[in-house]
Amino acid sequence: MGDPNTEWYWDLDENQAVPADERGPGDHVLGPYGTKGEAENWKAKLTTRNDAWDDDDDRWNNWGDERQRESK
């Protein structure tokens, strides 16, 4: 078994989770992640994060709109 303190990456070329010491170039990986499972679930984390950013953008862009005042 590998080192439990190892960071994990999602290798975009190989489509698999790899430990830090086996990762490819930085522009071919996503991470680091704390566990192999987190690396394997990169898409769910990315989607959640992007959705939150989109919500923040909507609040920022609509600040002061009549719609926003009525919803409070």
Wavefront OBJ file of the C-alpha trace (Angstrom):
o trace
v 0.000 0.000 0.000
v 1.196 3.525 -0.764
v 1.996 6.368 1.575
v -1.252 7.645 3.171
v 0.123 11.201 3.011
v 0.467 11.096 -0.770
v -1.355 13.665 -2.833
v -3.365 12.321 -5.741
v -4.028 13.753 -9.184
v -6.436 12.985 -11.999
v -4.397 12.309 -15.133
v -6.341 13.702 -18.096
v -4.336 11.647 -20.603
v -4.665 8.317 -18.806
v -8.141 8.952 -17.344
v -7.143 7.618 -13.960
v -6.054 8.728 -10.497
v -2.300 8.723 -9.982
v -0.129 9.415 -6.935
v 1.950 12.594 -6.968
v 5.167 10.797 -7.806
v 3.596 9.342 -10.981
v 1.802 12.406 -12.299
v 2.448 13.874 -15.691
v 2.931 17.516 -16.684
v 0.887 20.061 -14.747
v -1.263 20.940 -17.724
v -2.313 17.282 -18.061
v -3.548 16.705 -14.510
v -6.135 17.997 -12.051
v -5.337 18.235 -8.377
v -3.892 17.775 -5.933
v -6.490 15.785 -4.030
v -6.107 14.337 -0.559
v -7.140 10.810 -1.496
v -7.400 8.582 -4.521
v -11.189 8.594 -4.170
v -11.303 12.397 -4.276
v -9.174 12.377 -7.422
v -11.485 9.808 -9.006
v -14.484 12.022 -8.207
v -12.921 15.166 -9.654
v -15.888 15.875 -11.901
v -18.405 16.031 -9.051
v -16.191 18.446 -7.130
v -15.624 20.560 -10.230
v -19.354 20.705 -10.975
v -20.211 21.645 -7.384
v -17.554 24.367 -7.308
v -18.543 25.780 -10.693
v -22.230 25.830 -9.739
v -21.364 27.776 -6.576
v -19.292 30.247 -8.588
v -22.142 30.671 -11.085
v -24.543 31.374 -8.205
v -22.116 33.938 -6.794
v -21.812 35.565 -10.223
v -25.601 35.756 -10.529
v -25.897 37.414 -7.112
v -23.118 39.856 -7.999
v -24.500 40.696 -11.441
v -28.069 41.099 -10.167
v -27.237 43.069 -7.049
v -29.667 45.908 -6.700
v -32.167 44.539 -9.188
v -35.788 44.859 -8.181
v -36.027 41.052 -8.217
v -33.355 40.760 -5.559
v -35.036 43.317 -3.266
v -38.383 41.506 -3.495
v -36.874 38.122 -2.630
v -35.525 39.368 0.713
l 1 2 3 4 5 6 7 8 9 10 11 12 13 14 15 16 17 18 19 20 21 22 23 24 25 26 27 28 29 30 31 32 33 34 35 36 37 38 39 40 41 42 43 44 45 46 47 48 49 50 51 52 53 54 55 56 57 58 59 60 61 62 63 64 65 66 67 68 69 70 71 72
